[in-house]
């Protein structure tokens, strides 16, 4: 008979090896958890960034809609856009707008005497992302969203939008259609934002769009010059207050 030799590991060495393997597995498990958390956070940041970018991009993009019909008795309308307290008022971003508002009032008074339809549009943010990036301006129910205290409000045709293009308001668009409007005269703020997007929204629907270059406002003269050039390229009519008051 051949004798068999059994080799036994010392108990202490076996325990040490087991502890080592358990420790390694625990380290791997912790690292895997860290990786999962890290990738989850990165994923959330990417998704949030995409949502923010798309939200802001869509808010600064003109809308599209059906072309208006050829009316038997077409009319013109004056659009007064975003002349409200948190934009052109004393707490607004443009400084002293006294002369600007005075010119807007001249346009409104003339339109009223000419029996021209007058529509006022206010910007009120309903999207929390836009509200956040606006610094709190445009929040519903606040003083800032009320029409500028110095503005001549000739009627109750006040419409609310939550993005740049006034045509995003169904009530606004329906009002124009129901009154056979095919020509728009636009005044207000901002020449590089809501004025431009509303003008393009009108062109997309077949309106004849005219902007009064001395009754719109933006952050500086350089931006204004750039926008006036862009208006011409896009086929937007450019007139001044005097021309408007001699057009009817």
C-alpha positions, 0 to 999 in steps of 0.5 A, a space after each residue: 500500500 502506498 502511503 498518501 501525504 495530506 498537506 494542510 494549510 495552517 489555519 492562520 494562513 487560510 484565514 488570512 487568504 480568505 480575508 484578502 479575497 473578501 477584501 478585494 471583492 469588497 473593494 471591487 464592489 465599492 468601485 462598481 457602485 462608485 462607477 454606477 453613481 458617477 455614470 448616473 450623475 453624468 447621465 443626469 447632467 447631460 439630459 438636463 443640459 439637453 433639455 435646457 438647451 432645447 427649451 431656450 432654443 425653442 423659445 427663441 425660434 419663430 413658429 409656423 402656421 397656416 397661410 392666411 387667406 386673401 381677404 375681400 376687405 383686408 385690414 392692418 393692425 398695430 402690434 405692441 410687444 412686451 412694453 411691460 414693467 420688467 422690460 421697459 418700466 423703471 425696473 427694466 433692463 434698458 434704462 430710461 425708456 421715456 422717449 421710446 414709450 412716448 413714441 409708442 404712444 404716438 403710434 397707438 394714438 394714431 392707430 386708434 384715431 384711424 380705427 386700426 386694430 391694436 393688439 398688446 402682447 405681454 411676455 409671461 413665462 410658464 416654463 420654470 427653466 425660462 423663468 430661471 434664466 430670466 432672473 425671475 423676470 416675467 413671472 406670472 402675477 408679478 408687477 413686472 408682467 403688467 403693461 408699462 405704466 406709461 403706456 397708452 392702453 387703448 383697449 382690452 386686446 391684451 394677449 400673453 405669450 410665453 416664448 418669443 413669437 407672439 404667434 405662439 398665442 392661439 388667441 392672438 392669432 385667432 384675433 388677427 384672423 377674425 378681424 381680416 388682418 393681413 398687414 402688421 405694424 410692430 413696435 416694442 421690445 426686443 428688436 433682437 428677440 421677440 420683435 424679430 421672432 414675431 415678424 418671422 412668425 408673421 411672414 411664415 403665415 403670409 402677413 405683410 410685416 413692417 417694423 418701425 425702426 424708431 419705435 423698437 428697442 434693444 440693448 445697444 446701437 450695434 445690435 440694432 444696426 445688425 438686426 435692421 440689416 437682418 430684417 432687410 435680408 428676411 424681407 421684413 419691411 422697415 419704416 419709421 413712425 412718421 411713415 406709419 402716421 402718413 400711411 393710412 
